[in-house]
Amino acid sequence: MADDAQHEHEFEAAGDSGASTTFPLQCSALRKGGFVVMKGRPCKVIDMSTSKTGKHGHAKVNYTGVDIFNNRKYEDMSPSTHNVDVPNVGRAEFTLIDVAEDFLSLMDDSGEMKEDVKVPEGELGDKLREEFAEGKELLVTILKAMGIEAAISYKEAPKGGQ
């Protein structure tokens, strides 16, 4: 019988569930308010229009999107029968434990620590630092898509247990 050693493989743990960062969707099924990958970035669709072309042409979909992390605007066009990539977008709430340099120390409901999310830039980051310095307990909302994570909002944690 053949040597079984050639069939034994060791796989390293990847750190995530192995789920794909995007999935295909027919362009005509895109909707305003939905998500789509434009120029390699996860975007929220803010405007769409469909144009019918000539006698034997295909209908085209023009769509405009805003990057969900940096608010840059992108425009694209695709035949309505073609597939486009849609990012798997997730959001989670974490308790803010500390603000160290430019990174947030966060804890989820199960007590797992997360320390690789940057403090948001601009007014949101300034207010977050200010309220945390005042001693308020804050819940930070983290948006995750295509391997990118960013703090998009925060709120004061509710007082008292349930």
Backbone as CSV, one residue per row, in Angstrom:
resi,resn,N_x,N_y,N_z,CA_x,CA_y,CA_z,C_x,C_y,C_z
1,MET,0.840,-1.191,0.000,0.000,0.000,0.000,0.879,1.247,0.000
2,ALA,0.362,2.342,-0.552,1.120,3.594,-0.658,1.398,4.168,0.727
3,ASP,2.456,4.954,0.818,2.848,5.571,2.082,1.826,6.629,2.487
4,ASP,1.214,6.467,3.659,0.178,7.397,4.116,0.747,8.728,4.593
5,ALA,2.046,8.823,4.797,2.657,10.059,5.297,2.436,11.219,4.338
6,GLN,2.340,10.915,3.043,2.140,11.999,2.073,0.748,12.612,2.176
7,HIS,-0.182,11.931,2.836,-1.543,12.442,2.963,-1.788,13.150,4.290
8,GLU,-0.795,13.143,5.169,-0.956,13.804,6.456,-0.498,15.248,6.344
9,HIS,-1.396,16.169,6.665,-1.084,17.588,6.592,-1.355,18.229,7.944
10,GLU,-0.533,19.193,8.289,-0.801,19.972,9.494,-1.171,21.375,9.069
11,PHE,-2.302,21.848,9.566,-2.768,23.187,9.228,-2.607,24.091,10.432
12,GLU,-2.090,25.296,10.180,-1.955,26.257,11.276,-3.279,26.971,11.475
13,ALA,-3.581,27.288,12.712,-4.810,28.020,13.020,-4.707,29.413,12.411
14,ALA,-5.732,29.816,11.694,-5.698,31.095,10.978,-6.114,32.268,11.862
15,GLY,-6.806,31.995,12.959,-7.207,33.087,13.832,-8.622,33.576,13.583
16,ASP,-9.206,33.200,12.434,-10.619,33.536,12.221,-11.353,32.281,11.779
17,SER,-12.620,32.391,11.522,-13.423,31.214,11.219,-13.176,30.680,9.809
18,GLY,-12.382,31.396,9.024,-12.123,30.962,7.662,-13.178,31.452,6.687
19,ALA,-14.125,32.234,7.173,-15.166,32.766,6.305,-14.547,33.763,5.336
20,SER,-15.069,33.799,4.142,-14.561,34.714,3.134,-14.883,36.160,3.521
21,THR,-14.040,37.075,3.072,-14.289,38.485,3.394,-15.345,39.091,2.476
22,THR,-15.610,38.438,1.330,-16.634,38.946,0.402,-17.444,37.771,-0.146
23,PHE,-18.594,38.101,-0.757,-19.371,37.088,-1.470,-19.927,37.726,-2.747
24,PRO,-20.145,36.925,-3.791,-20.638,37.486,-5.055,-22.146,37.741,-5.015
25,LEU,-22.569,38.788,-5.719,-23.986,39.124,-5.831,-24.210,39.688,-7.221
26,GLN,-25.316,39.298,-7.852,-25.604,39.839,-9.179,-25.827,41.339,-9.060
27,CYS,-25.214,42.085,-9.962,-25.224,43.544,-9.900,-26.640,44.115,-9.825
28,SER,-27.573,43.511,-10.531,-28.955,44.022,-10.530,-29.627,43.853,-9.166
29,ALA,-29.056,43.006,-8.286,-29.635,42.787,-6.958,-29.103,43.779,-5.924
30,LEU,-28.152,44.628,-6.323,-27.642,45.652,-5.397,-28.772,46.618,-5.047
31,ARG,-28.748,47.117,-3.814,-29.751,48.078,-3.383,-29.091,49.254,-2.683
32,LYS,-29.767,50.401,-2.723,-29.307,51.577,-1.992,-29.233,51.217,-0.511
33,GLY,-28.153,51.600,0.137,-27.988,51.263,1.544,-27.274,49.935,1.754
34,GLY,-27.103,49.161,0.679,-26.377,47.894,0.768,-24.881,48.141,0.654
35,PHE,-24.101,47.071,0.702,-22.653,47.192,0.625,-22.135,46.562,-0.663
36,VAL,-21.002,47.108,-1.161,-20.359,46.583,-2.357,-18.869,46.924,-2.287
37,VAL,-18.038,46.097,-2.916,-16.609,46.390,-2.972,-16.353,47.242,-4.219
38,MET,-15.791,48.444,-4.005,-15.468,49.346,-5.114,-13.995,49.708,-5.008
39,LYS,-13.258,49.486,-6.082,-11.816,49.780,-6.108,-11.093,49.109,-4.930
40,GLY,-11.551,47.897,-4.574,-10.913,47.136,-3.507,-11.253,47.573,-2.100
41,ARG,-12.231,48.475,-1.939,-12.607,48.997,-0.610,-14.075,48.677,-0.326
42,PRO,-14.430,48.378,0.937,-15.834,48.148,1.273,-16.599,49.478,1.279
43,CYS,-17.689,49.539,0.530,-18.451,50.782,0.394,-19.934,50.539,0.640
44,LYS,-20.619,51.604,1.058,-22.066,51.583,1.202,-22.645,52.271,-0.031
45,VAL,-23.618,51.629,-0.682,-24.228,52.189,-1.897,-25.123,53.360,-1.503
46,ILE,-24.852,54.553,-2.089,-25.678,55.723,-1.771,-26.550,56.148,-2.938
47,ASP,-26.215,55.679,-4.158,-27.027,56.048,-5.319,-26.880,54.974,-6.387
48,MET,-27.968,54.691,-7.082,-27.960,53.684,-8.147,-28.884,54.100,-9.272
49,SER,-28.484,53.743,-10.484,-29.395,53.922,-11.614,-29.102,52.841,-12.646
50,THR,-30.158,52.412,-13.331,-30.012,51.386,-14.361,-30.309,52.030,-15.703
51,SER,-29.438,51.746,-16.672,-29.676,52.301,-18.017,-29.781,51.157,-19.006
52,LYS,-30.815,51.222,-19.834,-30.971,50.215,-20.877,-30.195,50.709,-22.089
53,THR,-29.412,49.799,-22.649,-28.615,50.200,-23.809,-29.331,49.794,-25.082
54,GLY,-28.633,49.882,-26.205,-29.219,49.661,-27.532,-29.954,48.346,-27.717
55,LYS,-30.287,48.067,-28.965,-31.128,46.943,-29.338,-30.627,45.606,-28.781
56,HIS,-29.314,45.347,-28.896,-28.786,44.052,-28.461,-27.845,44.190,-27.268
57,GLY,-27.802,45.365,-26.672,-26.886,45.598,-25.548,-27.454,45.098,-24.232
58,HIS,-26.629,45.128,-23.231,-27.046,44.724,-21.895,-27.370,45.958,-21.064
59,ALA,-28.298,45.803,-20.125,-28.597,46.894,-19.208,-27.378,47.109,-18.317
60,LYS,-27.072,48.354,-18.033,-25.921,48.674,-17.186,-26.420,49.306,-15.884
61,VAL,-25.699,49.023,-14.819,-26.030,49.610,-13.525,-24.913,50.579,-13.151
62,ASN,-25.292,51.840,-12.942,-24.342,52.845,-12.440,-24.582,52.952,-10.945
63,TYR,-23.530,52.825,-10.151,-23.717,52.947,-8.710,-22.612,53.786,-8.097
64,THR,-22.998,54.525,-7.054,-22.078,55.388,-6.321,-22.048,54.878,-4.891
65,GLY,-20.845,54.818,-4.331,-20.710,54.324,-2.967,-19.747,55.177,-2.170
66,VAL,-19.873,55.088,-0.846,-18.986,55.801,0.059,-18.250,54.762,0.898
67,ASP,-16.920,54.863,0.932,-16.095,53.947,1.720,-16.564,53.994,3.175
68,ILE,-16.831,52.829,3.767,-17.388,52.807,5.122,-16.358,53.168,6.196
69,PHE,-15.075,53.212,5.833,-14.048,53.551,6.813,-13.497,54.965,6.665
70,ASN,-13.331,55.440,5.427,-12.737,56.776,5.269,-13.638,57.773,4.534
71,ASN,-14.886,57.389,4.234,-15.886,58.259,3.594,-15.511,58.779,2.214
72,ARG,-14.582,58.129,1.524,-14.273,58.529,0.146,-15.393,58.041,-0.771
73,LYS,-15.688,58.850,-1.783,-16.770,58.537,-2.709,-16.197,57.828,-3.943
74,TYR,-16.862,56.758,-4.378,-16.450,56.026,-5.578,-17.655,55.844,-6.487
75,GLU,-17.385,55.801,-7.804,-18.439,55.518,-8.775,-17.997,54.353,-9.631
76,ASP,-18.962,53.524,-10.050,-18.634,52.378,-10.887,-19.829,52.049,-11.764
77,MET,-19.568,51.263,-12.811,-20.613,50.831,-13.722,-20.358,49.366,-14.044
78,SER,-21.436,48.589,-14.126,-21.289,47.170,-14.405,-22.534,46.672,-15.127
79,PRO,-22.371,45.701,-16.039,-23.572,45.110,-16.657,-24.424,44.466,-15.559
80,SER,-25.746,44.593,-15.668,-26.639,44.133,-14.599,-26.585,42.624,-14.387
81,THR,-26.138,41.882,-15.399,-26.092,40.419,-15.261,-24.779,39.935,-14.654
82,HIS,-23.792,40.807,-14.497,-22.501,40.407,-13.931,-22.545,40.412,-12.410
83,ASN,-21.628,39.647,-11.815,-21.539,39.609,-10.357,-20.575,40.673,-9.848
84,VAL,-20.886,41.218,-8.681,-19.987,42.140,-7.986,-19.704,41.533,-6.614
85,ASP,-18.607,41.945,-6.007,-18.274,41.456,-4.675,-18.964,42.306,-3.615
86,VAL,-19.523,41.648,-2.626,-20.166,42.332,-1.506,-19.372,41.954,-0.251
87,PRO,-18.919,42.944,0.522,-18.128,42.613,1.715,-19.003,42.068,2.838
88,ASN,-18.456,41.125,3.604,-19.120,40.674,4.830,-18.807,41.719,5.893
89,VAL,-19.808,42.486,6.273,-19.618,43.575,7.226,-20.206,43.145,8.569
90,GLY,-19.415,43.332,9.620,-19.899,42.983,10.952,-19.637,44.131,11.912
91,ARG,-20.438,44.213,12.938,-20.189,45.221,13.971,-20.353,44.552,15.323
92,ALA,-19.559,45.041,16.277,-19.598,44.488,17.625,-19.338,45.599,18.626
93,GLU,-19.895,45.436,19.825,-19.689,46.416,20.886,-18.694,45.883,21.903
94,PHE,-17.775,46.740,22.304,-16.767,46.385,23.285,-16.758,47.428,24.397
95,THR,-16.390,46.998,25.601,-16.229,47.928,26.716,-14.832,48.519,26.633
96,LEU,-14.728,49.836,26.747,-13.428,50.502,26.695,-12.758,50.376,28.061
97,ILE,-11.561,49.770,28.073,-10.810,49.559,29.311,-9.758,50.654,29.489
98,ASP,-9.072,51.005,28.380,-7.995,51.990,28.466,-7.730,52.585,27.088
99,VAL,-7.155,53.791,27.081,-6.686,54.403,25.845,-5.178,54.570,26.014
100,ALA,-4.403,53.784,25.262,-2.948,53.831,25.363,-2.369,54.317,24.048
101,GLU,-1.687,55.464,24.095,-1.118,56.078,22.891,-2.234,56.273,21.876
102,ASP,-2.141,55.589,20.721,-3.162,55.740,19.681,-4.061,54.513,19.559
103,PHE,-4.009,53.609,20.549,-4.797,52.381,20.458,-5.769,52.256,21.629
104,LEU,-6.898,51.599,21.354,-7.911,51.362,22.373,-7.702,49.976,22.982
105,SER,-7.842,49.865,24.291,-7.879,48.556,24.955,-9.342,48.250,25.196
106,LEU,-9.832,47.201,24.536,-11.249,46.878,24.571,-11.468,45.479,25.136
107,MET,-12.647,45.250,25.709,-12.989,43.923,26.206,-14.395,43.576,25.721
108,ASP,-14.547,42.335,25.223,-15.879,41.919,24.777,-16.652,41.293,25.948
109,ASP,-17.864,40.822,25.663,-18.732,40.282,26.720,-18.151,39.060,27.415
110,SER,-17.320,38.295,26.686,-16.759,37.073,27.274,-15.441,37.331,27.996
111,GLY,-15.011,38.593,28.065,-13.783,38.921,28.791,-12.521,38.888,27.942
112,GLU,-12.684,38.638,26.636,-11.524,38.621,25.727,-11.057,40.059,25.481
113,MET,-9.743,40.253,25.525,-9.184,41.594,25.298,-8.858,41.793,23.823
114,LYS,-8.987,43.041,23.377,-8.666,43.413,21.992,-7.929,44.741,22.075
115,GLU,-6.704,44.756,21.570,-5.885,45.963,21.724,-5.267,46.436,20.419
116,ASP,-5.885,46.072,19.292,-5.301,46.414,17.991,-6.140,47.414,17.193
117,VAL,-7.104,48.067,17.844,-7.955,49.045,17.155,-7.450,50.445,17.490
118,LYS,-7.225,51.232,16.436,-6.733,52.600,16.638,-7.845,53.520,17.140
119,VAL,-7.416,54.539,17.880,-8.353,55.582,18.311,-8.836,56.281,17.036
120,PRO,-10.145,56.497,16.883,-10.625,57.171,15.673,-10.039,58.580,15.557
121,GLU,-9.848,59.021,14.309,-9.284,60.359,14.077,-10.393,61.403,14.161
122,GLY,-9.992,62.634,14.337,-10.928,63.749,14.308,-11.737,63.895,15.581
123,GLU,-12.915,64.494,15.419,-13.775,64.855,16.549,-14.198,63.642,17.372
124,LEU,-14.526,62.526,16.690,-14.956,61.314,17.396,-13.872,60.834,18.363
125,GLY,-12.623,60.782,17.901,-11.512,60.344,18.747,-11.249,61.299,19.896
126,ASP,-11.331,62.599,19.619,-11.106,63.614,20.660,-12.154,63.498,21.765
127,LYS,-13.441,63.372,21.370,-14.519,63.273,22.351,-14.400,61.982,23.160
128,LEU,-14.022,60.889,22.478,-13.874,59.607,23.161,-12.789,59.697,24.241
129,ARG,-11.637,60.262,23.892,-10.538,60.422,24.862,-10.987,61.292,26.041
130,GLU,-11.684,62.389,25.710,-12.131,63.351,26.717,-13.099,62.701,27.720
131,GLU,-14.117,61.995,27.201,-15.110,61.378,28.079,-14.502,60.234,28.884
132,PHE,-13.551,59.496,28.287,-12.891,58.417,29.029,-12.047,59.003,30.163
133,ALA,-11.386,60.128,29.880,-10.560,60.797,30.897,-11.423,61.304,32.065
134,GLU,-12.701,61.621,31.778,-13.627,62.070,32.828,-14.092,60.911,33.706
135,GLY,-13.710,59.681,33.325,-14.076,58.519,34.131,-15.362,57.829,33.708
136,LYS,-15.906,58.212,32.555,-17.144,57.577,32.090,-16.833,56.175,31.564
137,GLU,-17.770,55.236,31.789,-17.626,53.888,31.234,-18.254,53.910,29.845
138,LEU,-17.458,53.583,28.822,-17.915,53.714,27.438,-17.986,52.372,26.719
139,LEU,-18.989,52.238,25.856,-19.102,51.096,24.956,-18.737,51.595,23.557
140,VAL,-17.750,50.943,22.926,-17.268,51.361,21.613,-17.776,50.374,20.561
141,THR,-18.338,50.891,19.454,-18.804,50.047,18.362,-17.690,49.930,17.327
142,ILE,-17.312,48.672,17.029,-16.249,48.389,16.062,-16.887,47.822,14.800
143,LEU,-16.560,48.405,13.658,-17.032,47.923,12.365,-15.903,47.129,11.731
144,LYS,-16.221,45.944,11.199,-15.190,45.083,10.608,-15.634,44.649,9.214
145,ALA,-14.739,44.826,8.242,-15.008,44.371,6.879,-13.689,44.186,6.150
146,MET,-13.548,43.080,5.451,-12.371,42.809,4.612,-11.048,42.934,5.382
147,GLY,-11.036,42.471,6.608,-9.812,42.495,7.404,-9.480,43.843,8.015
148,ILE,-10.356,44.825,7.837,-10.130,46.165,8.407,-11.089,46.325,9.584
149,GLU,-10.587,46.881,10.666,-11.440,47.162,11.818,-11.271,48.618,12.207
150,ALA,-12.377,49.260,12.571,-12.306,50.654,12.994,-13.419,50.956,13.975
151,ALA,-13.127,51.836,14.931,-14.139,52.309,15.868,-14.975,53.358,15.134
152,ILE,-16.284,53.146,15.068,-17.128,54.081,14.310,-18.011,54.930,15.216
153,SER,-18.235,54.463,16.453,-19.051,55.243,17.382,-18.850,54.719,18.796
154,TYR,-19.369,55.466,19.745,-19.324,55.006,21.143,-20.514,55.611,21.868
155,LYS,-20.807,55.011,23.015,-21.869,55.550,23.868,-21.531,55.205,25.306
156,GLU,-22.161,55.925,26.195,-21.937,55.659,27.608,-22.640,54.363,27.982
157,ALA,-21.938,53.532,28.753,-22.513,52.251,29.170,-23.685,52.496,30.114
158,PRO,-24.742,51.669,30.028,-25.879,51.839,30.929,-25.456,51.596,32.384
159,LYS,-26.009,52.361,33.287,-25.657,52.238,34.706,-26.387,51.058,35.323
160,GLY,-25.687,50.366,36.224,-26.310,49.276,36.981,-26.470,47.999,36.192
161,GLY,-26.481,46.878,36.889,-26.624,45.570,36.211,-28.081,45.204,36.033
162,GLN,-28.307,44.112,35.309,-29.679,43.683,35.060,-30.001,42.481,35.889
